[in-house]
Amino acid sequence: MLKAGENIILDDDGFDIRIEQVAEKYGEFLSALGYDWKNDPNMVKTPYRVAKMMLKEITAGAYTPEPRITTFPSYGYTGMVTQCNIEVKSLCSHHFLPFIGVCHVGYVPVKGGKVVGLSKLNRIVHWYAKRPQLQEQLTKQIHDHLCDVLGDTQGIAVYIKAKHMCVSMRGAEDDSTMVTNYCSGCFMDNDLNSRDEFLRIIQSAEK
């Protein structure tokens, strides 16, 4: 059994079995809400649609293998590498409502270290985002995964800015924004002014 933010790998048969189980339970959920979904042409296939969508799309990162990550020698490059505005479309584990925003990732290689293939940063963010969890948890997961992929670095920073439907559609009903960041190394101690540079790059990218 999974906890929020965790991952197990399903094969095709595993997906089919889980989709069937979820569809059955979602039908019971609709019935408990009072919907005559079995006799409503607009809803008769809704349990299956929801089950397939959840497992294959919205929470796919909870059931699929981690993306293959290509790294390359940095060839002596020790400046900052930053990728901005990576889309985040995730699901709050408290109310199972979406939170949507952007992720900015930065890291500084050591001399003789590694850099990551550019699109692979997107894949890492998307893989972790597609599962129910907290934004704080997601931010740290991405950071820690990059630590594993890159090995020794001068520092890594992950910054996520998102709007949560569990705030805008219920409770406070306010269209506010949540910001989280998780930093290590030079981004934490700021000895190289890396944190200041990273924040300036983010501000410029969001204009």
C-alpha positions as CSV (number, residue, x, y, z in Angstrom):
1,M,0.0,0.0,0.0
2,L,1.2,3.5,-0.9
3,K,1.6,6.5,1.3
4,A,1.3,10.0,-0.1
5,G,4.2,10.8,-2.4
6,E,5.4,7.3,-2.7
7,N,5.9,5.0,-5.8
8,I,5.2,1.4,-6.7
9,I,5.7,0.1,-10.3
10,L,2.7,-1.5,-12.1
11,D,2.9,-3.5,-15.3
12,D,0.1,-3.5,-17.9
13,D,-1.8,-6.2,-16.0
14,G,-1.4,-4.4,-12.8
15,F,-2.8,-1.2,-14.3
16,D,-5.8,-3.1,-15.7
17,I,-6.6,-4.7,-12.4
18,R,-6.2,-1.5,-10.4
19,I,-8.3,0.5,-12.9
20,E,-11.1,-2.1,-12.6
21,Q,-10.9,-1.9,-8.7
22,V,-10.9,1.9,-8.7
23,A,-13.8,2.1,-11.1
24,E,-15.9,-0.2,-9.0
25,K,-15.3,1.8,-5.8
26,Y,-15.8,5.1,-7.6
27,G,-19.2,3.9,-8.7
28,E,-20.0,3.2,-5.1
29,F,-18.8,6.7,-4.2
30,L,-21.1,8.3,-6.8
31,S,-24.0,6.2,-5.5
32,A,-23.3,7.3,-1.9
33,L,-23.4,10.9,-3.1
34,G,-26.9,10.2,-4.5
35,Y,-26.2,10.0,-8.2
36,D,-28.1,7.5,-10.4
37,W,-25.0,7.2,-12.5
38,K,-25.8,3.8,-14.0
39,N,-28.9,5.2,-15.7
40,D,-27.5,8.6,-16.7
41,P,-25.9,8.6,-20.2
42,N,-23.6,11.4,-19.1
43,M,-22.2,9.4,-16.1
44,V,-22.6,5.7,-16.9
45,K,-18.9,5.5,-17.9
46,T,-17.6,8.0,-15.4
47,P,-16.2,5.5,-12.9
48,Y,-14.0,4.0,-15.6
49,R,-13.0,7.3,-17.0
50,V,-12.0,8.6,-13.5
51,A,-10.1,5.4,-12.7
52,K,-8.2,5.4,-15.9
53,M,-7.4,9.1,-15.7
54,M,-6.2,8.9,-12.1
55,L,-3.9,5.9,-12.7
56,K,-2.6,6.6,-16.2
57,E,-2.4,10.4,-16.1
58,I,-3.0,12.5,-12.9
59,T,-1.2,10.1,-10.5
60,A,0.9,8.2,-13.0
61,G,4.1,9.1,-11.2
62,A,3.0,6.9,-8.3
63,Y,2.9,3.8,-10.5
64,T,5.6,4.2,-13.2
65,P,9.4,3.7,-13.1
66,E,11.6,6.8,-12.6
67,P,12.6,8.5,-15.8
68,R,16.0,7.5,-17.3
69,I,18.3,10.4,-16.7
70,T,21.2,11.3,-19.0
71,T,24.2,13.1,-17.4
72,F,27.2,14.6,-19.2
73,P,30.7,15.7,-18.0
74,S,30.6,19.4,-17.1
75,Y,34.0,20.0,-18.9
76,G,35.2,22.3,-16.2
77,Y,32.0,24.4,-16.1
78,T,31.3,25.5,-12.5
79,G,28.7,28.2,-13.1
80,M,25.1,27.9,-12.3
81,V,22.7,25.8,-14.4
82,T,19.1,27.0,-14.1
83,Q,15.9,25.9,-15.7
84,C,12.8,27.9,-15.1
85,N,9.0,27.6,-15.5
86,I,8.8,23.8,-15.5
87,E,5.1,23.0,-15.3
88,V,3.8,21.5,-12.0
89,K,0.4,19.8,-12.1
90,S,0.0,17.8,-8.9
91,L,-2.6,16.7,-6.4
92,C,-2.9,17.7,-2.8
93,S,-3.1,14.6,-0.6
94,H,-5.3,16.3,1.9
95,H,-8.4,16.9,-0.3
96,F,-7.3,15.3,-3.6
97,L,-7.7,18.6,-5.4
98,P,-5.1,19.9,-7.9
99,F,-2.3,22.4,-7.2
100,I,-0.8,23.9,-10.4
101,G,2.2,26.1,-10.9
102,V,5.8,26.2,-11.9
103,C,9.1,24.8,-10.7
104,H,12.5,26.5,-11.0
105,V,15.6,24.3,-10.6
106,G,19.2,25.4,-10.2
107,Y,22.5,23.7,-9.5
108,V,26.2,24.5,-9.5
109,P,28.5,21.6,-10.7
110,V,31.9,21.0,-9.1
111,K,35.0,21.0,-11.3
112,G,35.0,17.6,-13.0
113,G,31.3,17.1,-12.0
114,K,28.2,16.3,-14.1
115,V,25.4,18.2,-15.7
116,V,21.9,16.8,-16.5
117,G,20.4,16.6,-20.0
118,L,18.0,19.6,-20.1
119,S,14.7,17.9,-20.7
120,K,15.5,15.4,-17.9
121,L,14.9,18.1,-15.3
122,N,11.4,18.4,-16.7
123,R,10.9,14.7,-16.5
124,I,12.1,14.5,-12.9
125,V,9.7,17.3,-11.8
126,H,6.8,15.8,-13.7
127,W,7.4,12.2,-12.4
128,Y,7.3,13.4,-8.8
129,A,4.4,15.9,-9.4
130,K,2.1,13.2,-10.8
131,R,1.2,11.7,-7.4
132,P,-0.8,12.9,-4.4
133,Q,1.4,14.7,-1.8
134,L,2.1,18.1,-0.2
135,Q,4.0,20.8,-2.1
136,E,6.6,20.9,0.6
137,Q,7.2,17.1,0.1
138,L,7.4,17.5,-3.7
139,T,10.0,20.3,-3.4
140,K,12.3,18.1,-1.3
141,Q,11.8,15.0,-3.4
142,I,13.0,16.8,-6.5
143,H,16.0,18.2,-4.6
144,D,17.0,14.9,-3.2
145,H,16.6,13.1,-6.6
146,L,18.9,15.6,-8.2
147,C,21.4,15.0,-5.4
148,D,21.4,11.3,-6.3
149,V,21.6,11.9,-10.1
150,L,24.4,14.6,-10.0
151,G,26.4,13.2,-7.1
152,D,28.9,15.9,-5.8
153,T,27.8,19.4,-6.5
154,Q,28.4,22.9,-5.0
155,G,24.7,23.1,-4.3
156,I,21.1,22.5,-5.6
157,A,18.0,24.7,-5.3
158,V,14.4,23.9,-6.1
159,Y,11.7,26.5,-6.0
160,I,7.9,25.9,-6.5
161,K,5.2,28.4,-6.8
162,A,1.6,27.1,-7.1
163,K,-2.1,27.8,-6.7
164,H,-4.1,25.2,-4.7
165,M,-7.7,24.4,-5.6
166,C,-8.2,23.2,-2.0
167,V,-7.8,26.9,-1.0
168,S,-9.5,28.5,-3.9
169,M,-12.5,26.1,-4.2
170,R,-13.2,25.4,-0.5
171,G,-12.2,26.6,2.9
172,A,-10.9,30.1,2.6
173,E,-12.0,30.3,-1.1
174,D,-9.0,32.6,-1.8
175,D,-6.9,32.6,-5.0
176,S,-3.6,32.8,-3.1
177,T,-0.2,31.4,-4.1
178,M,2.0,29.1,-2.1
179,V,5.8,29.2,-2.5
180,T,8.3,26.5,-1.3
181,N,12.0,26.2,-1.8
182,Y,14.6,23.7,-0.7
183,C,18.3,24.5,-1.0
184,S,21.7,23.0,-0.2
185,G,25.3,23.9,-0.4
186,C,26.1,27.2,-2.0
187,F,22.4,28.1,-2.2
188,M,22.1,27.6,1.5
189,D,25.2,29.5,2.8
190,N,25.1,32.0,-0.2
191,D,28.9,32.2,-0.1
192,L,29.0,32.5,-3.9
193,N,25.9,34.7,-4.0
194,S,24.3,31.7,-5.6
195,R,21.0,32.1,-3.8
196,D,20.8,35.8,-4.8
197,E,21.6,35.0,-8.4
198,F,19.1,32.1,-8.5
199,L,16.3,34.4,-7.2
200,R,17.2,37.1,-9.7
201,I,17.0,34.6,-12.5
202,I,13.5,33.4,-11.2
203,Q,12.3,37.0,-11.0
204,S,13.4,37.7,-14.6
205,A,11.8,34.4,-15.9
206,E,8.5,35.2,-14.3
207,K,8.2,38.7,-15.8
